[in-house]
C-alpha cells in the first residue's frame, strides 16, 4: 500500500481550488457548524500539480465562508487519472458506509450529556429520540394493552406491522426533506406522507 499524503501543511485558502466537475453535494451549513464547534480536525486532500481539491471540497467552501485566510492541506503527487479515481472513491466509500445503531445511540447519548450537547455533530436531539425508538423492542398487542392498563382499548395502530431498516445518512436526510408536509414528526407520519406523494392509493385494500 502506498502512502500518498506525507504531512499536513497550512496554506492560504485561495491557493487551492475545487475539483472541476465534482459530483458531490453537501450541507455546508452543517460543516460550518462543525468547524465552528470542533475546529478543523482533518486536512483537505489536494493534488499538488493542479491545486485541485480531491477530498474536502465542501470543507474548503465552509472554511472560506467562515472567513479564514488559511486551511489545513495534505498534498498528494498524483496524475490526473489517479486524481479522478480518488475523487470517485472518496465519495463512493462515504455513500456505502452504514451505522451500528446501538453504538451510534450510545455515542450521541454520551455527547448530549456534556457541555454544548450535540452542537457541531450534525445531529439534533430529535435524532437521538428516533434512534431510541428504532432500538426499542417492538411490543405485541398483549404487551401494549398491559402497559396501558386493564381498561385500555386496543387501537387499530397497535396491530400495524413495524418496519425497521438502515439507510445511509444522506438518504435519511433526503427522507426528512421530502416529508416536511407530514401530519406530525413521527417516522410513521413521514412514511405515509412519502407514499402519498409517490401516488399511493390510500383506499386500496381497505
N, CA, C and O of each residue as an XYZ file, in Angstrom:
824
protein
N       0.834     -1.198      0.000
C       0.000      0.000      0.000
C       0.871      1.251      0.000
O       1.847      1.338      0.745
N       0.515      2.211     -0.834
C       1.256      3.470     -0.895
C       0.645      4.488      0.056
O      -0.572      4.531      0.234
N       1.492      5.301      0.661
C       1.037      6.409      1.496
C       1.278      7.700      0.715
O       2.416      8.142      0.557
N       0.182      8.297      0.227
C       0.316      9.452     -0.664
C       0.525     10.746      0.099
O       1.352     11.569     -0.292
N      -0.219     10.939      1.191
C      -0.121     12.183      1.958
C       0.947     12.014      3.034
O       0.825     11.149      3.902
N       1.984     12.830      2.981
C       3.119     12.688      3.887
C       3.041     13.614      5.097
O       3.520     13.270      6.178
N       2.441     14.783      4.917
C       2.372     15.729      6.034
C       1.244     16.729      5.803
O       0.755     16.895      4.686
N       0.849     17.380      6.868
C      -0.183     18.413      6.803
C       0.493     19.781      6.751
O       1.416     20.063      7.515
N       0.016     20.626      5.835
C       0.546     21.983      5.701
C      -0.590     22.990      5.866
O      -1.738     22.707      5.524
N      -0.265     24.138      6.381
C      -1.225     25.240      6.471
C      -0.908     26.203      5.326
O       0.180     26.777      5.270
N      -1.870     26.373      4.412
C      -1.637     27.186      3.219
C      -2.760     28.222      3.094
O      -3.814     28.061      3.711
N      -2.547     29.287      2.300
C      -3.638     30.248      2.053
C      -4.835     29.551      1.420
O      -4.673     28.736      0.511
N      -6.019     29.865      1.891
C      -7.220     29.175      1.434
C      -7.462     29.394     -0.058
O      -8.043     28.535     -0.723
N      -7.024     30.526     -0.586
C      -7.230     30.818     -2.006
C      -6.152     30.226     -2.910
O      -6.183     30.420     -4.125
N      -5.197     29.504     -2.317
C      -4.136     28.910     -3.134
C      -4.542     27.549     -3.694
O      -3.819     26.975     -4.509
N      -5.689     27.029     -3.267
C      -6.204     25.770     -3.795
C      -7.608     26.015     -4.343
O      -8.203     27.065     -4.098
N      -8.126     25.052     -5.076
C      -9.409     25.286     -5.740
C     -10.215     23.993     -5.824
O      -9.650     22.903     -5.744
N     -11.538     24.110     -5.986
C     -12.390     22.912     -6.054
C     -12.049     22.048     -7.261
O     -11.545     22.536     -8.272
N     -12.329     20.770     -7.136
C     -12.128     19.857     -8.250
C     -13.184     20.137     -9.310
O     -14.372     20.171     -8.991
N     -12.779     20.340    -10.577
C     -13.755     20.640    -11.636
C     -14.725     19.477    -11.845
O     -14.304     18.335    -12.029
N     -16.005     19.772    -11.817
C     -16.998     18.733    -12.043
C     -17.209     17.801    -10.873
O     -17.717     16.694    -11.052
N     -16.828     18.223     -9.672
C     -17.063     17.376     -8.510
C     -18.553     17.060     -8.390
O     -19.362     17.982     -8.293
N     -18.942     15.768     -8.396
C     -20.365     15.432     -8.392
C     -21.014     15.508     -7.016
O     -22.240     15.464     -6.908
N     -20.219     15.618     -5.978
C     -20.746     15.573     -4.614
C     -21.423     16.880     -4.241
O     -20.932     17.961     -4.564
N     -22.561     16.770     -3.552
C     -23.239     17.922     -2.977
C     -23.324     17.699     -1.475
O     -23.485     16.565     -1.025
N     -23.220     18.760     -0.703
C     -23.167     18.579      0.740
C     -23.838     19.737      1.452
O     -24.093     20.789      0.866
N     -24.120     19.521      2.735
C     -24.731     20.536      3.589
C     -23.609     21.364      4.211
O     -23.063     21.001      5.253
N     -23.270     22.483      3.562
C     -22.159     23.279      4.072
C     -22.503     23.948      5.398
O     -21.612     24.265      6.185
N     -23.790     24.162      5.645
C     -24.176     24.733      6.936
C     -23.790     23.815      8.075
O     -23.332     24.275      9.121
N     -23.972     22.518      7.878
C     -23.605     21.546      8.897
C     -22.090     21.484      9.070
O     -21.586     21.338     10.183
N     -21.375     21.598      7.953
C     -19.909     21.583      8.029
C     -19.405     22.822      8.751
O     -18.487     22.736      9.566
N     -20.001     23.976      8.458
C     -19.602     25.206      9.155
C     -19.840     25.082     10.649
O     -19.012     25.514     11.451
N     -20.964     24.494     11.026
C     -21.260     24.330     12.448
C     -20.216     23.446     13.123
O     -19.809     23.713     14.253
N     -19.780     22.386     12.424
C     -18.746     21.511     12.965
C     -17.411     22.245     13.094
O     -16.732     22.137     14.114
N     -17.044     22.988     12.057
C     -15.785     23.735     12.105
C     -15.800     24.756     13.236
O     -14.803     24.948     13.932
N     -16.935     25.400     13.403
C     -17.048     26.430     14.437
C     -16.950     25.818     15.830
O     -16.349     26.400     16.733
N     -17.545     24.642     15.994
C     -17.569     23.999     17.317
C     -16.305     23.191     17.593
O     -15.763     23.238     18.697
N     -15.835     22.449     16.587
C     -14.770     21.470     16.801
C     -13.416     21.882     16.240
O     -12.396     21.276     16.571
N     -13.397     22.920     15.385
C     -12.170     23.256     14.692
C     -11.978     22.348     13.484
O     -12.779     21.444     13.246
N     -10.927     22.588     12.731
C     -10.643     21.769     11.551
C      -9.753     20.612     11.982
O      -8.545     20.778     12.149
N     -10.361     19.427     12.163
C      -9.626     18.295     12.724
C      -9.042     17.371     11.657
O      -8.329     16.426     11.995
N      -9.329     17.625     10.367
C      -8.765     16.800      9.289
C      -8.456     17.713      8.106
O      -9.221     18.637      7.828
N      -7.345     17.470      7.403
C      -6.999     18.326      6.269
C      -7.809     17.971      5.035
O      -8.367     16.878      4.944
N      -7.872     18.893      4.090
C      -8.403     18.552      2.769
C      -7.255     17.945      1.962
O      -6.088     18.259      2.192
N      -7.602     17.077      1.018
C      -6.597     16.397      0.195
C      -6.512     17.107     -1.156
O      -7.530     17.304     -1.819
N      -5.311     17.486     -1.561
C      -5.131     18.335     -2.740
C      -4.069     17.752     -3.669
O      -2.994     17.346     -3.229
N      -4.392     17.717     -4.963
C      -3.407     17.326     -5.971
C      -2.373     18.446     -6.099
O      -2.723     19.577     -6.434
N      -1.134     18.145     -5.841
C      -0.111     19.194     -5.780
C       0.068     19.905     -7.121
O       0.208     21.128     -7.153
N       0.065     19.164     -8.219
C       0.368     19.767     -9.518
C      -0.698     20.755     -9.983
O      -0.378     21.732    -10.660
N      -1.956     20.516     -9.629
C      -3.044     21.369    -10.120
C      -3.652     22.268     -9.054
O      -4.269     23.286     -9.368
N      -3.472     21.882     -7.774
C      -4.130     22.612     -6.693
C      -5.589     22.241     -6.539
O      -6.318     22.888     -5.787
N      -6.028     21.198     -7.246
C      -7.428     20.777     -7.154
C      -7.667     19.963     -5.881
O      -6.856     19.115     -5.511
N      -8.787     20.234     -5.222
C      -9.158     19.520     -4.004
C      -9.790     18.181     -4.391
O     -10.799     18.145     -5.096
N      -9.195     17.091     -3.929
C      -9.693     15.763     -4.264
C     -10.657     15.242     -3.193
O     -11.536     14.431     -3.482
N     -10.488     15.704     -1.987
C     -11.374     15.305     -0.886
C     -11.465     16.484      0.088
O     -10.461     16.946      0.630
N     -12.703     16.956      0.294
C     -12.886     18.087      1.202
C     -13.280     19.371      0.497
O     -13.043     20.460      1.020
N     -13.880     19.262     -0.688
C     -14.294     20.461     -1.423
C     -15.249     21.334     -0.621
O     -15.126     22.559     -0.630
N     -16.190     20.719      0.067
C     -17.169     21.498      0.812
C     -16.615     21.992      2.145
O     -17.092     22.984      2.695
N     -15.608     21.293      2.658
C     -14.895     21.816      3.825
C     -14.171     23.101      3.444
O     -14.200     24.084      4.184
N     -13.521     23.084      2.282
C     -12.837     24.289      1.787
C     -13.831     25.448      1.642
O     -13.551     26.571      2.061
N     -14.991     25.163      1.047
C     -16.011     26.192      0.874
C     -16.472     26.738      2.219
O     -16.677     27.943      2.364
N     -16.635     25.866      3.192
C     -17.099     26.279      4.517
C     -16.034     27.093      5.247
O     -16.348     28.066      5.932
N     -14.773     26.689      5.096
C     -13.672     27.450      5.699
C     -13.654     28.874      5.149
O     -13.476     29.830      5.903
N     -13.837     29.014      3.843
C     -13.895     30.343      3.230
C     -15.086     31.143      3.770
O     -14.960     32.330      4.072
N     -16.239     30.480      3.888
C     -17.432     31.161      4.385
C     -17.238     31.681      5.806
O     -17.802     32.708      6.186
N     -16.431     30.958      6.589
C     -16.183     31.384      7.973
C     -15.140     32.499      8.055
O     -14.859     33.014      9.137
N     -14.574     32.865      6.913
C     -13.646     33.996      6.877
C     -12.198     33.664      7.159
O     -11.381     34.568      7.332
N     -11.862     32.384      7.208
C     -10.468     32.010      7.466
C      -9.614     32.283      6.227
O     -10.053     32.052      5.100
N      -8.413     32.767      6.438
C      -7.472     33.013      5.343
C      -6.607     31.799      5.045
O      -5.974     31.734      3.991
N      -6.571     30.836      5.960
C      -5.712     29.668      5.809
C      -6.532     28.390      5.939
O      -7.665     28.408      6.421
N      -5.938     27.281      5.501
C      -6.612     25.987      5.575
C      -5.563     24.887      5.698
O      -4.453     25.018      5.183
N      -5.921     23.801      6.386
C      -5.015     22.658      6.539
C      -5.145     21.747      5.322
O      -6.249     21.374      4.925
N      -3.999     21.395      4.737
C      -3.974     20.639      3.481
C      -2.965     19.501      3.580
O      -1.911     19.636      4.201
N      -3.312     18.372      2.952
C      -2.348     17.298      2.706
C      -2.209     17.167      1.197
O      -3.160     16.763      0.528
N      -1.059     17.495      0.653
C      -0.825     17.421     -0.790
C      -0.463     15.994     -1.200
O       0.237     15.285     -0.477
N      -0.952     15.589     -2.370
C      -0.577     14.285     -2.930
C      -0.054     14.499     -4.344
O      -0.578     15.316     -5.101
N       0.983     13.753     -4.681
C       1.581     13.835     -6.016
C       1.016     12.701     -6.877
O       1.548     11.591     -6.890
N      -0.067     13.001     -7.592
C      -0.713     12.004     -8.452
C      -1.039     12.653     -9.794
O      -1.185     13.872     -9.886
N      -1.153     11.816    -10.845
C      -1.534     12.355    -12.140
C      -3.050     12.561    -12.190
O      -3.757     12.225    -11.240
N      -3.539     13.107    -13.289
C      -4.961     13.456    -13.378
C      -5.866     12.230    -13.326
O      -6.951     12.293    -12.749
N      -5.437     11.111    -13.922
C      -6.248      9.899    -13.908
C      -6.416      9.385    -12.480
O      -7.512      8.998    -12.076
N      -5.322      9.386    -11.723
C      -5.390      8.948    -10.328
C      -6.223      9.919     -9.497
O      -6.945      9.507     -8.590
N      -6.119     11.208     -9.810
C      -6.892     12.212     -9.078
C      -8.388     11.976     -9.241
O      -9.146     12.064     -8.276
N      -8.808     11.675    -10.466
C     -10.234     11.413    -10.700
C     -10.705     10.187     -9.920
O     -11.811     10.172     -9.381
N      -9.859      9.164     -9.867
C     -10.226      7.963     -9.111
C     -10.357      8.258     -7.620
O     -11.255      7.741     -6.955
N      -9.469      9.080     -7.107
C      -9.525      9.427     -5.682
C     -10.816     10.167     -5.368
O     -11.450      9.899     -4.348
N     -11.214     11.096     -6.235
C     -12.472     11.829     -6.031
C     -13.653     10.863     -6.001
O     -14.500     10.934     -5.110
N     -13.702      9.959     -6.984
C     -14.806      8.999     -7.061
C     -14.806      8.070     -5.850
O     -15.858      7.801     -5.270
N     -13.627      7.580     -5.468
C     -13.535      6.641     -4.352
C     -13.913      7.299     -3.027
O     -14.603      6.697     -2.204
N     -13.461      8.533     -2.824
C     -13.771      9.238     -1.573
C     -15.276      9.422     -1.419
O     -15.818      9.261     -0.326
N     -15.949      9.762     -2.519
C     -17.400      9.953     -2.457
C     -18.135      8.626     -2.277
O     -19.063      8.523     -1.474
N     -17.711      7.618     -3.029
C     -18.442      6.353     -3.010
C     -18.277      5.606     -1.696
O     -19.245      5.046     -1.181
N     -17.074      5.587     -1.147
C     -16.867      4.880      0.117
C     -17.675      5.516      1.235
O     -18.111      4.829      2.158
N     -17.877      6.831      1.157
C     -18.734      7.506      2.140
C     -20.187      7.055      1.977
O     -20.886      6.814      2.961
N     -20.633      6.944      0.715
C     -22.017      6.520      0.448
C     -22.296      5.122      0.995
O     -23.391      4.861      1.493
N     -21.325      4.231      0.909
C     -21.535      2.835      1.266
C     -21.386      2.559      2.755
O     -21.607      1.435      3.205
N     -21.016      3.567      3.512
C     -20.866      3.376      4.954
C     -22.229      3.222      5.614
O     -23.212      3.818      5.174
N     -22.282      2.419      6.671
C     -23.506      2.251      7.450
C     -23.179      2.464      8.928
O     -22.039      2.754      9.291
N     -24.188      2.316      9.761
C     -24.010      2.549     11.188
C     -24.426      1.340     12.010
O     -25.333      0.594     11.640
N     -23.762      1.171     13.105
C     -24.247      0.313     14.177
C     -25.141      1.217     15.029
O     -24.647      2.073     15.764
N     -26.453      1.023     14.927
C     -27.381      1.954     15.567
C     -27.178      2.047     17.074
O     -27.265      3.130     17.652
N     -26.909      0.910     17.707
C     -26.720      0.938     19.164
C     -25.472      1.735     19.532
O     -25.491      2.545     20.458
N     -24.388      1.495     18.796
C     -23.149      2.226     19.069
C     -23.328      3.719     18.808
O     -22.798      4.545     19.551
N     -24.074      4.073     17.750
C     -24.325      5.475     17.452
C     -25.164      6.109     18.559
O     -24.880      7.221     19.003
N     -26.195      5.396     18.996
C     -27.031      5.922     20.080
C     -26.204      6.153     21.348
O     -26.325      7.192     21.997
N     -25.369      5.178     21.692
C     -24.547      5.307     22.897
C     -23.615      6.507     22.793
O     -23.434      7.246     23.761
N     -23.017      6.699     21.600
C     -22.104      7.826     21.391
C     -22.834      9.154     21.528
O     -22.372     10.046     22.240
N     -23.980      9.292     20.849
C     -24.718     10.548     20.874
C     -25.293     10.831     22.261
O     -25.326     11.980     22.700
N     -25.743      9.791     22.942
C     -26.280      9.977     24.292
C     -25.203     10.511     25.222
O     -25.464     11.381     26.053
N     -23.989      9.986     25.080
C     -22.883     10.448     25.918
C     -22.527     11.893     25.588
O     -22.284     12.702     26.483
N     -22.498     12.213     24.288
C     -22.185     13.594     23.877
C     -23.249     14.553     24.371
O     -22.929     15.646     24.837
N     -24.513     14.158     24.277
C     -25.621     15.058     24.634
C     -25.609     15.449     26.094
O     -26.177     16.475     26.469
N     -24.965     14.639     26.928
C     -24.908     14.938     28.354
C     -23.801     15.926     28.700
O     -23.752     16.427     29.823
N     -22.918     16.212     27.761
C     -21.802     17.106     28.024
C     -22.116     18.558     27.717
O     -23.219     18.886     27.280
N     -21.148     19.418     27.947
C     -21.305     20.844     27.653
C     -21.518     21.038     26.160
O     -20.792     20.472     25.343
N     -22.509     21.835     25.808
C     -22.787     22.107     24.405
C     -23.681     21.086     23.748
O     -24.099     21.276     22.606
N     -23.988     19.995     24.450
C     -24.876     18.989     23.888
C     -24.365     18.451     22.559
O     -23.186     18.125     22.426
N     -25.254     18.362     21.580
C     -24.921     17.786     20.280
C     -24.425     18.825     19.269
O     -24.258     18.501     18.093
N     -24.192     20.049     19.700
C     -23.737     21.105     18.790
C     -22.465     20.680     18.067
O     -21.525     20.178     18.683
N     -22.446     20.886     16.754
C     -21.263     20.589     15.968
C     -21.136     19.152     15.525
O     -20.142     18.791     14.896
N     -22.131     18.307     15.840
C     -22.066     16.895     15.437
C     -22.870     16.611     14.181
O     -22.690     15.567     13.555
N     -23.762     17.533     13.801
C     -24.665     17.281     12.689
C     -25.928     16.574     13.128
O     -26.823     16.335     12.318
N     -26.009     16.234     14.416
C     -27.197     15.576     14.959
C     -27.951     16.524     15.876
O     -27.380     17.468     16.422
N     -29.244     16.260     16.037
C     -30.078     17.018     16.953
C     -30.713     16.061     17.949
O     -30.637     14.842     17.795
N     -31.340     16.631     18.972
C     -31.952     15.792     19.990
C     -33.013     14.871     19.395
O     -33.206     13.748     19.862
N     -33.704     15.361     18.350
C     -34.706     14.537     17.694
C     -34.112     13.287     17.072
O     -34.761     12.242     17.040
N     -32.867     13.383     16.572
C     -32.202     12.212     16.007
C     -31.962     11.152     17.081
O     -32.089      9.951     16.839
N     -31.611     11.634     18.272
C     -31.397     10.713     19.386
C     -32.701     10.012     19.757
O     -32.711      8.820     20.062
N     -33.791     10.761     19.727
C     -35.102     10.174     20.035
C     -35.500      9.141     18.982
O     -36.042      8.089     19.320
N     -35.231      9.438     17.696
C     -35.546      8.489     16.626
C     -34.762      7.190     16.812
O     -35.304      6.100     16.626
N     -33.488      7.310     17.178
C     -32.674      6.123     17.406
C     -33.211      5.312     18.584
O     -33.245      4.082     18.545
N     -33.623      6.014     19.616
C     -34.177      5.332     20.786
C     -35.421      4.538     20.411
O     -35.616      3.412     20.868
N     -36.263      5.145     19.570
C     -37.469      4.446     19.108
C     -37.105      3.256     18.230
O     -37.732      2.200     18.316
N     -36.102      3.426     17.394
C     -35.685      2.352     16.494
C     -35.152      1.152     17.264
O     -35.381      0.003     16.884
N     -34.440      1.432     18.350
C     -33.801      0.368     19.112
C     -34.734     -0.293     20.125
O     -34.449     -1.380     20.628
N     -35.850      0.374     20.419
C     -36.773     -0.174     21.410
C     -37.398     -1.461     20.872
O     -37.809     -1.505     19.713
N     -37.477     -2.512     21.700
C     -38.113     -3.758     21.228
C     -39.587     -3.516     20.930
O     -40.273     -2.808     21.667
N     -40.062     -4.110     19.846
C     -41.461     -3.933     19.462
C     -42.364     -4.694     20.426
O     -42.072     -5.829     20.803
N     -43.474     -4.049     20.825
C     -44.461     -4.695     21.692
C     -45.468     -5.468     20.851
O     -45.856     -5.018     19.773
N     -45.892     -6.635     21.341
C     -47.040     -7.252     20.710
C     -48.295     -6.631     21.316
O     -48.198     -5.832     22.248
N     -49.453     -6.982     20.809
C     -50.684     -6.327     21.239
C     -50.955     -6.551     22.715
O     -51.377     -5.624     23.406
N     -50.722     -7.770     23.223
C     -50.966     -8.051     24.633
C     -50.086     -7.194     25.533
O     -50.539     -6.675     26.553
N     -48.813     -7.053     25.139
C     -47.915     -6.213     25.924
C     -48.354     -4.759     25.902
O     -48.290     -4.067     26.917
N     -48.805     -4.296     24.725
C     -49.233     -2.900     24.605
C     -50.438     -2.629     25.492
O     -50.520     -1.580     26.131
N     -51.379     -3.576     25.532
C     -52.556     -3.401     26.372
C     -52.163     -3.439     27.845
O     -52.651     -2.647     28.650
N     -51.269     -4.375     28.186
C     -50.836     -4.475     29.573
C     -50.131     -3.226     30.046
O     -50.314     -2.799     31.186
N     -49.316     -2.627     29.170
C     -48.598     -1.409     29.536
C     -49.555     -0.243     29.731
O     -49.295      0.656     30.530
N     -50.672     -0.262     28.991
C     -51.611      0.851     29.076
C     -52.579      0.701     30.248
O     -53.162      1.691     30.690
N     -52.763     -0.534     30.767
C     -53.691     -0.735     31.872
C     -54.804     -1.689     31.490
O     -55.054     -1.940     30.311
N     -55.469     -2.217     32.510
C     -56.501     -3.227     32.275
C     -57.680     -2.707     31.477
O     -58.315     -3.467     30.746
N     -57.986     -1.415     31.605
C     -59.159     -0.861     30.935
C     -58.847     -0.310     29.553
O     -59.705      0.296     28.912
N     -57.626     -0.520     29.098
C     -57.226      0.065     27.819
C     -57.965     -0.597     26.666
O     -58.216     -1.802     26.680
N     -58.307      0.205     25.676
C     -58.951     -0.290     24.468
C     -57.899     -0.371     23.363
O     -57.294      0.645     23.023
N     -57.668     -1.558     22.797
C     -56.638     -1.650     21.749
C     -56.995     -0.785     20.549
O     -58.153     -0.710     20.140
N     -55.982     -0.138     19.996
C     -56.158      0.710     18.836
C     -55.791     -0.054     17.569
O     -55.020     -1.013     17.607
N     -56.355      0.387     16.448
C     -56.021     -0.257     15.177
C     -54.528     -0.223     14.916
O     -53.959     -1.183     14.397
N     -53.887      0.894     15.278
C     -52.450      1.041     15.006
C     -51.617      0.050     15.807
O     -50.475     -0.228     15.441
N     -52.173     -0.495     16.909
C     -51.424     -1.490     17.681
C     -51.154     -2.756     16.870
O     -50.235     -3.516     17.175
N     -51.967     -2.972     15.830
C     -51.837     -4.169     15.005
C     -51.034     -3.925     13.728
O     -50.805     -4.856     12.956
N     -50.614     -2.711     13.505
C     -49.862     -2.407     12.287
C     -48.510     -3.119     12.305
O     -47.895     -3.246     13.364
N     -48.045     -3.580     11.156
C     -46.686     -4.149     11.094
C     -45.652     -3.047     11.292
O     -45.900     -1.881     10.987
N     -44.497     -3.435     11.806
C     -43.432     -2.469     12.075
C     -42.297     -2.678     11.083
O     -41.837     -3.803     10.886
N     -41.846     -1.593     10.457
C     -40.742     -1.640      9.507
C     -39.504     -1.032     10.144
O     -39.572      0.045     10.736
N     -38.374     -1.718     10.026
C     -37.100     -1.173     10.504
C     -36.041     -1.473      9.456
O     -35.870     -2.624      9.053
N     -35.325     -0.439      9.012
C     -34.257     -0.667      8.051
C     -33.252      0.466      8.149
O     -33.574      1.570      8.588
N     -32.019      0.168      7.727
C     -30.945      1.156      7.784
C     -30.741      1.775      6.402
O     -30.858      1.091      5.385
N     -30.441      3.058      6.373
C     -30.119      3.753      5.130
C     -28.900      4.637      5.377
O     -28.626      4.984      6.525
N     -28.164      5.010      4.336
C     -27.048      5.939      4.505
C     -27.553      7.281      5.031
O     -28.713      7.630      4.811
N     -26.695      8.039      5.724
C     -27.123      9.312      6.300
C     -27.735     10.267      5.285
O     -28.713     10.947      5.598
N     -27.177     10.336      4.060
C     -27.718     11.276      3.083
C     -29.114     10.863      2.628
O     -29.926     11.714      2.267
N     -29.402      9.536      2.644
C     -30.747      9.078      2.279
C     -31.749      9.447      3.359
O     -32.880      9.828      3.058
N     -31.340      9.336      4.611
C     -32.221      9.749      5.704
C     -32.503     11.243      5.629
O     -33.635     11.676      5.844
N     -31.469     12.037      5.322
C     -31.666     13.481      5.172
C     -32.662     13.770      4.052
O     -33.517     14.647      4.179
N     -32.542     13.016      2.946
C     -33.484     13.192      1.845
C     -34.898     12.830      2.251
O     -35.852     13.504      1.862
N     -35.039     11.758      3.038
C     -36.348     11.341      3.545
C     -36.985     12.453      4.368
O     -38.173     12.740      4.218
N     -36.194     13.079      5.238
C     -36.724     14.160      6.079
C     -37.096     15.387      5.246
O     -38.093     16.054      5.520
N     -36.285     15.676      4.228
C     -36.559     16.838      3.380
C     -37.824     16.651      2.544
O     -38.550     17.612      2.286
N     -38.085     15.418      2.124
C     -39.229     15.147      1.261
C     -40.543     15.004      2.033
O     -41.617     14.945      1.435
N     -40.449     14.948      3.361
C     -41.657     14.668      4.142
C     -41.973     15.786      5.136
O     -42.500     15.535      6.219
N     -41.647     17.011      4.759
C     -41.931     18.138      5.656
C     -43.425     18.429      5.760
O     -43.846     19.154      6.662
N     -44.238     17.875      4.851
C     -45.686     18.100      4.893
C     -46.418     17.038      5.716
O     -47.648     17.018      5.740
N     -45.684     16.168      6.380
C     -46.317     15.102      7.159
C     -47.183     15.675      8.266
O     -46.977     16.802      8.718
N     -48.166     14.872      8.699
C     -49.094     15.321      9.737
C     -48.390     15.607     11.054
O     -48.802     16.499     11.795
N     -47.341     14.867     11.352
C     -46.532     15.138     12.543
C     -45.112     14.670     12.262
O     -44.804     14.266     11.141
N     -44.239     14.720     13.272
C     -42.818     14.467     13.064
C     -42.429     13.013     13.297
O     -41.240     12.697     13.338
N     -43.399     12.130     13.448
C     -43.061     10.717     13.637
C     -42.658     10.082     12.316
O     -43.041     10.553     11.245
N     -41.887      9.012     12.402
C     -41.490      8.305     11.188
C     -42.697      7.719     10.463
O     -42.712      7.647      9.234
N     -43.709      7.302     11.224
C     -44.913      6.745     10.607
C     -45.604      7.784      9.734
O     -45.945      7.507      8.584
N     -45.811      8.979     10.281
C     -46.477     10.040      9.528
C     -45.646     10.435      8.309
O     -46.196     10.682      7.235
N     -44.339     10.495      8.469
C     -43.465     10.877      7.351
C     -43.495      9.817      6.252
O     -43.505     10.153      5.068
N     -43.508      8.537      6.638
C     -43.531      7.464      5.655
C     -44.843      7.484      4.865
O     -44.836      7.314      3.646
N     -45.962      7.689      5.557
C     -47.247      7.770      4.872
C     -47.285      8.977      3.927
O     -47.838      8.897      2.830
N     -46.702     10.080      4.357
C     -46.640     11.274      3.510
C     -45.851     10.990      2.236
O     -46.237     11.424      1.151
N     -44.748     10.260      2.371
C     -43.917      9.916      1.211
C     -44.675      9.003      0.251
O     -44.587      9.163     -0.966
N     -45.420      8.045      0.802
C     -46.210      7.146     -0.043
C     -47.272      7.914     -0.825
O     -47.492      7.648     -2.007
N     -47.923      8.860     -0.169
C     -48.954      9.655     -0.853
C     -48.337     10.462     -1.988
O     -48.918     10.566     -3.068
N     -47.175     11.025     -1.746
C     -46.520     11.826     -2.780
C     -46.078     10.957     -3.956
O     -45.935     11.442     -5.079
N     -45.865      9.674     -3.688
C     -45.452      8.751     -4.749
C     -46.664      8.214     -5.533
O     -46.507      7.418     -6.459
N     -47.863      8.654     -5.155
C     -49.049      8.238     -5.890
C     -49.785      7.078     -5.290
O     -50.641      6.491     -5.952
N     -49.484      6.718     -4.050
C     -50.135      5.593     -3.402
C     -51.619      5.843     -3.223
O     -52.020      6.915     -2.770
N     -52.441      4.858     -3.576
C     -53.888      4.927     -3.376
C     -54.184      4.423     -1.966
O     -54.174      3.220     -1.704
N     -54.444      5.360     -1.074
C     -54.614      5.032      0.335
C     -55.848      4.166      0.591
O     -55.938      3.490      1.616
N     -56.790      4.191     -0.343
C     -58.031      3.422     -0.139
C     -57.914      1.987     -0.650
O     -58.767      1.146     -0.361
N     -56.848      1.711     -1.414
C     -56.699      0.369     -1.978
C     -56.460     -0.659     -0.878
O     -55.597     -0.464     -0.022
N     -57.196     -1.718     -0.895
C     -57.002     -2.787      0.063
C     -57.661     -2.563      1.396
O     -57.548     -3.399      2.293
N     -58.363     -1.426      1.549
C     -59.007     -1.124      2.836
C     -60.369     -1.821      2.870
O     -61.095     -1.711      3.858
